Amino acid sequence: MSMVTCDIAMSVDGYVAGPNQSLENPIGEGAEDRLHRWMFEQPEANAEELEAITAAGAFIMGRNMFGPDRGDWDLAWTGWWGDEPPYHAPVYVLAHRPRASVTMQGGTTFHFVTDGIESALARAREAAGDADVAVAGGASTVNQYLAAGLIDELRLHVAPVVLGAGERLFTGVGSFDLEPVRVRHTDMVTHLTYRPRRAG
């Protein structure tokens, strides 16, 4: 049976983005180089985890992950990833304002969902078929899905850094246990896989 997964890089103190996110600093000041070095400097050592991040049949992300604007849509903006984003599948972007779907090269189409996380998940499941659905981020989106008990497998990629401020994972998610599934370590990152389990 297909799962709802989430891969997210984080600091040891629980931040998945730094403070003051902007066009110049998409995931906040001091975060990009420190949280994601393992992806770019050691791709071979982390090949299995990197492949898993984009292996889903459909993706869900928040508007803040899609782009820097917070008001009306800048219709010229099509994401941080250039003409060919890495997803190669439908991506459902949680938003408060409607926008027409945006089709990119390589099979990625961004669809904008204004009626909540359950609707986005239902649409993503339908698009993915038997494949997994991945909640791609950012922190607020992941926290909403964790709070609703909708993530089956949580894959944390913990960089050995302390950010001290920014957007934190597990804020407002309530209480639950994490069943350990797998752990793997390199000198730049510790990969932790859990299955969230609500008490009772």
Number of C-alpha atoms within 10 A of each C-alpha: 5 14 16 21 21 24 23 21 25 29 25 17 16 20 24 27 27 23 17 16 17 14 12 10 16 19 24 19 18 16 25 16 12 17 28 19 15 23 18 10 11 14 14 12 15 19 11 10 18 15 11 14 18 17 17 23 22 29 31 29 25 22 23 21 20 22 17 19 13 11 8 10 12 12 9 6 13 16 17 13 10 11 13 14 17 14 21 19 22 23 28 27 25 24 20 15 13 14 16 9 15 15 15 17 12 13 14 20 19 24 22 23 23 15 13 11 22 12 14 21 22 12 18 25 21 13 17 19 12 13 17 19 29 30 28 24 23 22 23 20 22 26 20 17 19 23 18 13 15 18 22 18 21 24 21 20 26 24 22 16 17 15 22 14 18 20 22 19 23 17 15 11 15 12 11 14 11 13 13 13 12 11 13 12 13 12 10 21 24 19 20 17 20 17 17 18 15 12 7 4
